[in-house]
Amino acid sequence: MSKTEELYRNRVPRTRHDTHVYERTGHTMPWFVPSTSLDALQTFEVRSTDIFLITYPKSGTTWTRKIITLVMNDANEEMIQANIPISMKASLPEFHRNLNEEPWYKKLEKTNGRRFIPTHLAPSLLPPQVFEKPVKVIYVARNPKDAAVSYYHHYMTSPDEMPYKWEDYLSIFRSKNMAYGGDWGSHVIPWWERRNNLNVLFMKYEDMVKVKLAVGRSTLPKRRMKSSIKCTRSGSETVDLKWSLSDYSLLIDDILRGGNVGENG
């Protein structure tokens, strides 16, 4: 048993799944990213029209997903309202939380048209065809200090995880074997090295915050959030879109926090 596994298993679990982590090719993976999904993704058929959003956990994934949804729908309010249940609730292809339901990668395989695929997987765990086909890749990197603290708060509030001491958590993060995310540098650097590739858009979370890229968030009652965006359509018309995302389980307070820069998450 690795040191990381031992630290995880020594905690009193909040749920029966909490201590279920396993090792795979140098990565510690949580129970909801099973080896069956990772095996299947190694032969997953990638399409040249696919758009992959790749991030280390807690690096602005949900925010960027919203932006991409708007761009893909030309800021058309009716199209966005129709697609939000799919694009905002769709899980990551590696997820398989309910064994009685079809894995997410299977649902993606049946999807027609252009696919938007968010994932937290490290380069070595991604479908090999991501690097073989001219797919569009958007990679968002965040300062590891802020990502680490945000990830810690996620663990402190997630129903799937057990809160534990900061010192124990930091030991795991610094061991470069963080469950699911793994080593921050090994996750980010390969994409930084590809930043000049025509099919790769490498963005920094801090730059997104600096320019307040696309989405503004306001403080609202618990489990409720509104978003607004100003976009220019194909013509010259500028639209200001607002919608409530309170019904979507993905967008809850324990996932969306302050999102600050340089203030430790």
C-alpha positions in Angstrom: 0.0 0.0 0.0 1.4 3.4 -1.0 1.7 6.3 1.5 -1.1 8.1 -0.3 -3.4 5.1 0.0 -2.5 4.7 3.7 -3.3 8.3 4.4 -6.7 8.0 2.6 -7.6 4.7 4.3 -6.7 5.9 7.8 -9.5 8.5 7.7 -12.9 7.6 9.0 -15.0 7.5 5.9 -18.1 9.8 5.5 -19.5 7.3 3.0 -18.7 3.7 2.2 -16.9 4.8 -0.9 -14.5 7.2 0.7 -11.5 5.0 1.2 -11.8 3.3 -2.2 -8.8 4.5 -4.0 -6.5 2.4 -6.2 -3.3 2.7 -8.1 -3.1 2.8 -11.9 0.1 3.5 -13.8 1.5 5.7 -11.2 -1.8 7.5 -10.5 -4.0 7.2 -7.4 -7.6 7.1 -8.6 -10.9 7.5 -6.7 -13.7 5.0 -6.7 -15.9 7.1 -9.1 -13.2 6.9 -11.8 -13.1 3.0 -12.1 -10.5 1.1 -14.0 -13.2 -0.1 -16.4 -13.7 3.4 -17.6 -10.0 4.2 -17.9 -9.5 0.9 -19.9 -12.4 1.8 -22.2 -11.0 5.3 -22.8 -7.8 3.9 -24.1 -9.7 2.7 -27.2 -12.3 5.5 -27.2 -12.9 6.7 -30.7 -12.1 10.4 -30.8 -13.6 12.5 -33.6 -11.8 15.3 -35.3 -14.7 17.6 -34.5 -14.4 17.0 -30.7 -13.6 19.8 -28.3 -11.8 18.7 -25.2 -11.6 20.9 -22.1 -8.8 19.6 -19.9 -8.0 20.9 -16.5 -6.4 19.9 -13.2 -9.2 19.7 -10.6 -10.4 23.0 -9.2 -8.9 25.1 -12.0 -12.0 26.8 -13.4 -13.6 23.8 -15.2 -17.3 24.7 -14.5 -16.7 28.4 -15.4 -15.0 27.5 -18.7 -17.7 24.9 -19.5 -20.3 27.7 -19.3 -18.2 29.9 -21.6 -17.8 27.2 -24.2 -21.5 26.4 -24.1 -22.2 30.0 -25.0 -19.7 30.1 -27.8 -21.0 26.8 -29.3 -24.5 28.2 -29.3 -23.6 31.6 -30.8 -25.0 33.3 -27.7 -28.5 32.3 -28.8 -30.7 32.3 -25.8 -33.1 29.7 -27.0 -30.4 27.3 -28.1 -28.6 27.8 -24.8 -31.7 27.2 -22.7 -32.2 24.0 -24.7 -28.7 22.8 -24.3 -27.9 23.7 -20.7 -29.4 20.5 -19.3 -26.9 18.5 -21.4 -23.8 20.6 -21.4 -24.0 21.6 -17.7 -25.1 18.3 -16.2 -23.1 16.0 -18.4 -20.4 14.4 -16.3 -16.8 13.7 -17.3 -16.2 10.6 -19.5 -14.1 8.9 -16.9 -16.9 9.2 -14.2 -19.0 6.2 -13.4 -20.7 6.8 -10.0 -23.7 4.6 -10.4 -22.9 1.1 -11.6 -26.6 0.6 -12.5 -26.4 3.3 -15.1 -24.5 3.5 -18.4 -21.0 4.9 -18.1 -20.5 8.5 -19.4 -18.1 7.5 -22.1 -20.8 5.2 -23.5 -23.2 8.1 -23.6 -20.6 10.1 -25.5 -20.1 7.4 -28.0 -23.8 7.6 -28.9 -23.8 11.4 -29.2 -24.3 12.8 -32.7 -22.7 16.0 -33.9 -19.9 17.9 -32.3 -19.0 16.7 -28.8 -17.8 18.8 -25.9 -15.8 16.6 -23.6 -14.5 18.0 -20.2 -12.0 15.9 -18.3 -9.5 16.0 -15.4 -7.4 13.1 -16.7 -3.6 13.4 -16.8 -2.1 13.1 -20.3 -1.1 9.4 -19.9 -4.7 8.5 -19.1 -6.4 10.3 -21.9 -7.6 8.5 -25.0 -4.4 8.2 -27.2 -6.3 9.6 -30.2 -6.5 13.0 -28.5 -2.8 13.3 -29.5 -3.3 11.6 -32.9 -6.2 13.5 -34.4 -6.7 17.3 -34.9 -9.2 17.7 -32.1 -9.6 21.0 -30.4 -8.1 21.1 -26.9 -8.7 23.9 -24.4 -6.4 23.6 -21.4 -6.9 25.8 -18.3 -4.1 26.0 -15.8 -4.4 27.6 -12.3 -1.7 28.6 -9.8 -1.1 25.3 -7.9 -1.3 27.1 -4.6 -4.8 28.3 -5.3 -5.8 25.0 -6.9 -4.5 23.1 -3.9 -6.5 25.1 -1.4 -9.6 25.0 -3.5 -9.2 21.2 -3.8 -8.9 21.0 0.0 -12.2 22.9 0.5 -13.8 20.6 -2.0 -12.7 17.6 0.1 -14.0 19.4 3.2 -17.5 19.7 1.8 -17.9 17.0 -0.7 -20.5 14.3 0.3 -18.1 11.7 -1.3 -15.1 12.6 0.8 -14.1 12.8 4.4 -12.7 16.1 5.8 -9.3 15.8 7.3 -6.5 18.0 8.6 -4.8 20.4 6.3 -1.4 19.0 7.2 -2.5 15.5 6.0 -4.0 16.8 2.9 -0.9 18.9 2.1 1.3 15.9 2.5 -0.8 14.1 -0.1 -0.8 17.0 -2.5 3.0 17.5 -2.2 3.6 13.8 -2.6 2.7 14.4 -6.3 0.2 11.6 -6.0 -3.0 13.4 -5.3 -6.0 11.2 -5.9 -7.5 11.9 -9.4 -5.4 15.0 -10.1 -2.0 13.5 -9.5 1.1 15.7 -9.9 0.1 19.2 -10.9 3.3 19.7 -12.9 2.9 16.5 -14.8 -0.6 17.4 -15.6 0.1 21.0 -16.8 3.5 21.0 -18.4 2.8 18.6 -21.3 0.0 21.0 -22.4 2.2 24.1 -21.9 4.7 22.5 -24.2 1.9 22.1 -26.8 0.6 25.7 -26.3 1.8 26.7 -29.8 0.0 23.9 -31.6 -2.8 25.1 -33.8 -5.4 22.8 -32.2 -4.5 23.8 -28.6 -5.7 26.8 -26.6 -3.8 27.1 -23.4 -5.4 29.5 -20.9 -4.4 30.7 -17.4 -7.2 30.9 -14.8 -5.6 34.1 -13.5 -5.8 35.8 -17.0 -9.5 34.8 -17.2 -10.1 36.5 -13.8 -8.1 39.5 -14.8 -10.2 40.2 -17.8 -13.4 38.8 -16.2 -13.7 36.5 -19.2 -17.3 36.3 -20.3 -19.1 35.2 -17.1 -19.9 37.3 -14.1 -21.1 35.8 -10.8 -23.0 37.4 -8.0 -23.6 36.4 -4.4 -27.0 34.7 -4.1 -28.8 32.5 -1.6 -27.4 29.1 -0.9 -27.6 26.6 -3.8 -28.6 29.3 -6.2 -26.5 31.1 -8.7 -27.2 33.4 -11.7 -24.9 34.0 -14.6 -24.8 36.7 -17.2 -22.8 37.2 -20.3 -22.6 39.8 -23.0 -21.8 38.4 -26.4 -21.8 39.6 -30.0 -23.6 37.3 -32.4 -22.6 36.7 -36.0 -24.1 40.2 -36.8 -23.6 43.3 -34.8 -26.3 42.7 -32.1 -25.0 42.5 -28.6 -27.1 40.3 -26.2 -27.0 40.1 -22.5 -28.0 36.7 -21.3 -29.0 35.7 -17.8 -30.3 32.4 -16.6 -30.7 30.6 -13.3 -28.6 27.5 -12.7 -30.1 26.6 -9.4 -31.6 23.4 -10.6 -28.4 21.8 -11.7 -26.7 19.6 -9.1 -23.3 20.3 -10.5 -23.4 24.0 -9.6 -23.6 23.9 -5.8 -21.8 25.9 -3.2 -19.3 23.2 -2.4 -18.0 23.2 -6.0 -18.3 26.9 -6.8 -16.5 29.0 -4.2 -14.8 32.4 -4.3 -12.5 31.6 -7.2 -10.0 34.2 -6.1 -6.5 34.6 -7.3 -3.6 34.8 -4.9 -5.9 34.3 -1.9 -5.5 30.5 -1.6 -8.6 29.4 -3.5 
